[in-house]
């Protein structure tokens, strides 16, 4: 198992689909998981620590698990079959460990809300993970430099807001 972090939620080139980008905590391996718009929104809201007036579905799930004495310990993206990812919620309840089948997008949204660790099975990363080439890294650094220059050119009084940018492979 490889520990991952949610690096970002991005819009596909067509602008129709969203993709969650998971990054290995210890190296430069990435896993891209296509998700639905509601799940992408739920993940982005959690990443940005946006409070909502009423519980969203993933907040409700967290509340139910906690009300029943459970704790979400980790999630595991454990399989890839016919271009569809599978995940498991690992929940501790009264000294028992329970594994629950889940879509990765729901598992990720719940993990962010419960501060659970996100893991991806090594075989899934071997099959679908990507590692940027040195040329990609140089290009990204140049793109970031232009972005940093733009941000630095803004005056201290300027403000801006950011919008939050099916569990399948690309």
N, C-alpha and C positions, 0 to 999 in steps of 0.2 A: 504494500500500500504506500502511496506517495501522498504526502500532505500537500494540499493546494490552498490557494487563496483566490478570491474572486477579484480578478484584475480589473474587469470592466464589463459593462453591458453596452453593446454596440448595435447600430442599425445596419442591416445588410445593404449592399450597393443598390439594390432595387428599392430600398426604403420601405419594404413591406414587412420583412421579418427582422427579428432581433436575435442576437447571439450573445451568450454569456461566455466570457473568456476567463477560463481558470488557468492559473499559473502555478507551477510547482514552487513550493516555498524555498527549496534548496538549489534549484538550477533553472535553466532557461527553457523548460518544456511547458507547452501550452496545450490546452484542450478546449476546443470550440464546441459549444452545445447550442443548437438552434432552439429557441423557446418561443412560446406564444407571447403576444403583447401584454396580456394581464400579468403573466408571471414575470416578464421582463420589468414591468412597472413595479411590481411588488419587490423584486430584488433591488432595483435602483433606489426606491424609496428607503429601503432598509440600509443600503450602502451610504445614503446621504443623511441618515438619521432624521428623516422627516416624520414628524408625529402626525397621526391622523385622528380625527375626532372619534371615529367608531372603529372597532377592530375589523381589519381585513381578514380574508380567509386564513392566511398563514398565522396571523395574530391569534385568531380563534383556535386554531390547531395547537399552538403553543400554550394558550390558556387552558385548554382541555387537558393536555398532557400534564401540565403543572398542577391543575386542580385534582387530578387523579394520583398525585404523588410521584409523577414521573419526571425524568430529566433526559433531554436529548443530549447524548454524549458525543455522537459523531454521525456523519452521513458518509456513505460510501457509494461512489459511482462504480458499480461492480461488473457491468457487462455491456457488451455492444453486440446486438443481433439485428441483422438486416438494416443497418444504418440507424438503429434506434438504441439509445442509451437506457440502461436500467440502473436504479439506485436502491439503496436500503437506508432506512432510518435506524439507528442503534439507540434504543431507549432503555434506561434503567428505571425499573419500577419495583419498589419493595425488595431490593436485593437481587432481582432477576433482570437479565438482559433480554430484551425483546427486539427482534429484527422485523421491520415492517417494509414491505414493498412500496416503492414510491417512484414517481417521475423525478428525474434529476432536478428539473426547475423548481418543483415544490420542495424537494429536499434542501436545495440551496437556499431558497427563500426562508425556510424554517431554520436552517443552520445559522443564517445571519441574525435572525431574531433571538436565538437561544445561545449564541456565541459557541456553537458546537464546531468541532474540527471537521473540515472537509477533506476526504481522501478519495483518490482514484486508484483503482486496481492497476498494478503494473502492466498487466496484459492489455487493458484498455488503452493506456498511454502508448504502449508499443504499437498497437494497431491504428490508433486515430490521433495520437498526439503529434504536435509539430514542434520543431526546434528552429528558430530563426537562423538564417545564414549570417555570416559576417557582413555581407552587403546589405541585408535587411536591417541589421543593427545600425550601420552607418547612416542609412537612409532615415531611420527613425530618429536618430540623434540630430540630423539636419532639420527634420520636420519640427522637432521639439525646440530647436534653437530659434526658428522663425516664430513659433508660438510664444516662447519666452520673451523675445524682442517685442512682440506686440503687447504682451501683458505689461512689460516694463515701461512701454510708451504711454500707458494709461495713467492719468493723473490720480492722485490719492483720493480725490472726491468722486471719481467714476465708480460706478457699481454695476454689477451684472449678475444675472441669475442663470443657472444652468437647468436645462430640462433633462429629465431622465432619458438618457439615450436608450414550435413543437419540439421537444427534446430529441433532436435529430442531428446527425452529422451534416457537414456542408456538402 
